[in-house]
Amino acid sequence: MHEHFLKLKSNLELDPTFAELIITRHNAIRTYLQNNLPNFKDSKLIGSLQRQTRINPGNGNFDIDIIVIMGEIHRWVSFGGITPQVALNTLHATVNKSDRYGAMDPVQDPPTVTLTYKDRVEVQLVPAYIDMIGSDANGNYLGEAGRGYWVVKNRSWEMADYDHEAEYISQQNELSDGHLVPTIKMLKAIKRIHFPELDSFPLEIMAARIIPISVFAKQAQEMPIHYHNLIHEFFLKAQVILNQPIRIPDSKSQPIILPDALRISLRESFDTIAKFIAYIHGRTNQDDKIKAWRDLFGEHFPVIIN
């Protein structure tokens, strides 16, 4: 099945023409903001595009997440200062005054200003300020100043450590000899069909904890590394991680704590998938295996290898 999984890996990548379109669009709006947004400091991709874990959307929507850095926060004040709503209003007004982007009817959807193209590509702009304090408004220490961003959430400022988290995923991918990111993409294909209620980012964090260790163990035993085995090990081991706060080490962001009902549902789903993969491994007929893997991954899993 190794060749089928290599083809699956390829199928999950963005179509080159579509990838170029995405690059053109995010560069265009970032250039517009650089030239028109008051106090513009910088902008950059965040989310799965920053972490390079985005998969082919198929017939679904595609989000381009961009952080728009509008300055720095050096201290907390009781009155005045920059409020989350003012930041959103300023960004929204700047986008709205553009003939091109205003025609897309940009909307405030905290923590973003969102505009949608006719081909279901959404640009989500996140107003943000660099953390130059190192602690929240209540005095709780979060980590070194100069790293991380204050973004709008629940009508207040919340810490988001995008760059550190993206670097962690990259480092874990290197530690796993390049196997982590492709495995994450395969897990996202399964998630899309079998447990869409889980956000992608906690799935990535769990994979980053499990896959490098699995790869290292196989390398130490001089065993071949196959994606179908890594996927199986993820679903076996992730059931325990679901019970813990999910967080990238040393991140200044708040940990992700899944609701009880979601944790229970995911444990059941992960256990079912792990047993299904064990069933696939036990099949001797190649066609049966291919059909079963396609049931798990959907249309991206190849039936025939050219």
JONOR-V894564 format. One record per backbone hydrogen bond with DSSP energy under -1.0 kcal/mol. CO is the residue of the C=O (numbers start at 0). NH is the residue of the N-H. E is the energy in kcal/mol with one decimal. If there is no record, write none. Layout:
BEGIN
co=CO nh=NH e=E
co=CO nh=NH e=E
END
This chain:
BEGIN
co=0 nh=4 e=-2.0
co=1 nh=5 e=-1.9
co=2 nh=6 e=-1.9
co=3 nh=7 e=-2.3
co=4 nh=8 e=-2.5
co=5 nh=9 e=-1.7
co=6 nh=10 e=-2.7
co=7 nh=11 e=-1.7
co=9 nh=12 e=-1.3
co=11 nh=55 e=-2.3
co=14 nh=18 e=-3.0
co=15 nh=19 e=-2.1
co=16 nh=20 e=-1.8
co=17 nh=21 e=-2.3
co=18 nh=22 e=-2.1
co=19 nh=23 e=-2.5
co=20 nh=24 e=-2.4
co=21 nh=25 e=-2.6
co=22 nh=26 e=-2.2
co=23 nh=27 e=-1.9
co=24 nh=28 e=-2.1
co=25 nh=29 e=-1.7
co=26 nh=30 e=-2.1
co=27 nh=31 e=-2.2
co=28 nh=32 e=-2.3
co=29 nh=33 e=-2.3
co=30 nh=34 e=-1.8
co=31 nh=35 e=-1.2
co=32 nh=36 e=-2.8
co=36 nh=39 e=-1.7
co=41 nh=68 e=-2.6
co=43 nh=66 e=-2.7
co=46 nh=50 e=-2.0
co=47 nh=52 e=-2.5
co=56 nh=59 e=-2.5
co=61 nh=121 e=-3.0
co=63 nh=123 e=-2.9
co=64 nh=45 e=-2.4
co=65 nh=125 e=-3.1
co=66 nh=43 e=-1.7
co=67 nh=127 e=-2.3
co=68 nh=40 e=-2.8
co=68 nh=41 e=-1.4
co=70 nh=129 e=-2.4
co=72 nh=131 e=-2.3
co=82 nh=86 e=-2.0
co=83 nh=87 e=-2.2
co=84 nh=88 e=-2.9
co=85 nh=89 e=-2.6
co=86 nh=90 e=-2.1
co=87 nh=91 e=-2.9
co=88 nh=92 e=-2.7
co=89 nh=93 e=-1.9
co=90 nh=94 e=-2.2
co=91 nh=95 e=-2.7
co=92 nh=96 e=-1.5
co=94 nh=97 e=-1.2
co=97 nh=101 e=-2.6
co=100 nh=103 e=-1.1
co=101 nh=104 e=-1.7
co=106 nh=113 e=-2.8
co=108 nh=111 e=-2.1
co=111 nh=108 e=-3.1
co=112 nh=124 e=-2.8
co=113 nh=106 e=-2.6
co=114 nh=122 e=-3.0
co=116 nh=119 e=-1.5
co=119 nh=61 e=-1.8
co=120 nh=116 e=-3.0
co=121 nh=63 e=-3.1
co=122 nh=114 e=-2.2
co=123 nh=65 e=-2.6
co=124 nh=112 e=-2.3
co=125 nh=67 e=-3.1
co=127 nh=69 e=-3.0
co=128 nh=149 e=-3.4
co=129 nh=72 e=-2.7
co=130 nh=145 e=-3.5
co=133 nh=141 e=-3.1
co=133 nh=142 e=-1.4
co=135 nh=138 e=-2.0
co=139 nh=135 e=-2.0
co=147 nh=130 e=-2.4
co=148 nh=159 e=-2.4
co=149 nh=128 e=-1.6
co=150 nh=157 e=-2.9
co=152 nh=155 e=-1.6
co=155 nh=152 e=-2.9
co=157 nh=150 e=-2.9
co=159 nh=148 e=-2.4
co=160 nh=164 e=-2.2
co=161 nh=165 e=-2.4
co=162 nh=166 e=-2.3
co=163 nh=167 e=-2.0
co=164 nh=168 e=-2.0
co=165 nh=169 e=-2.1
co=166 nh=170 e=-2.5
co=167 nh=171 e=-2.7
co=168 nh=172 e=-2.0
co=169 nh=173 e=-1.9
co=170 nh=174 e=-2.4
co=171 nh=175 e=-1.5
co=172 nh=177 e=-3.1
co=173 nh=176 e=-1.8
co=175 nh=178 e=-1.3
co=178 nh=182 e=-1.7
co=179 nh=183 e=-2.8
co=180 nh=184 e=-2.1
co=181 nh=185 e=-2.0
co=182 nh=186 e=-2.6
co=183 nh=187 e=-2.2
co=184 nh=188 e=-1.6
co=185 nh=189 e=-1.8
co=186 nh=190 e=-2.8
co=187 nh=191 e=-2.4
co=189 nh=193 e=-3.0
co=190 nh=194 e=-1.6
co=194 nh=197 e=-1.7
co=199 nh=203 e=-2.2
co=200 nh=204 e=-2.3
co=201 nh=205 e=-2.4
co=202 nh=206 e=-2.3
co=203 nh=207 e=-2.4
co=204 nh=208 e=-1.1
co=205 nh=209 e=-1.5
co=206 nh=210 e=-2.7
co=209 nh=213 e=-2.0
co=210 nh=214 e=-2.7
co=211 nh=215 e=-2.6
co=212 nh=216 e=-2.4
co=213 nh=217 e=-1.9
co=214 nh=218 e=-2.5
co=215 nh=219 e=-2.5
co=216 nh=220 e=-1.4
co=217 nh=222 e=-3.2
co=218 nh=221 e=-1.2
co=225 nh=229 e=-1.9
co=226 nh=230 e=-2.8
co=227 nh=231 e=-1.5
co=228 nh=232 e=-2.5
co=229 nh=233 e=-2.1
co=230 nh=234 e=-1.8
co=231 nh=235 e=-1.5
co=232 nh=236 e=-2.4
co=233 nh=237 e=-3.0
co=236 nh=239 e=-1.1
co=237 nh=241 e=-1.7
co=239 nh=242 e=-1.4
co=240 nh=243 e=-2.1
co=245 nh=255 e=-3.1
co=247 nh=250 e=-2.1
co=255 nh=245 e=-3.1
co=258 nh=262 e=-2.5
co=259 nh=263 e=-2.4
co=260 nh=264 e=-2.1
co=261 nh=265 e=-2.8
co=262 nh=266 e=-2.5
co=263 nh=267 e=-1.9
co=264 nh=268 e=-2.3
co=265 nh=269 e=-3.4
co=266 nh=270 e=-2.3
co=267 nh=271 e=-2.3
co=268 nh=272 e=-2.6
co=269 nh=273 e=-2.6
co=270 nh=274 e=-2.2
co=271 nh=275 e=-2.1
co=272 nh=276 e=-2.6
co=273 nh=277 e=-2.0
co=274 nh=278 e=-2.0
co=275 nh=279 e=-2.1
co=276 nh=280 e=-2.7
co=277 nh=281 e=-1.2
co=279 nh=282 e=-1.7
co=284 nh=288 e=-1.8
co=285 nh=289 e=-2.5
co=286 nh=290 e=-2.4
co=287 nh=291 e=-2.2
co=288 nh=292 e=-2.8
co=289 nh=293 e=-2.3
co=290 nh=294 e=-1.9
co=291 nh=295 e=-1.4
co=292 nh=296 e=-2.9
co=293 nh=297 e=-2.6
co=297 nh=300 e=-1.8
END
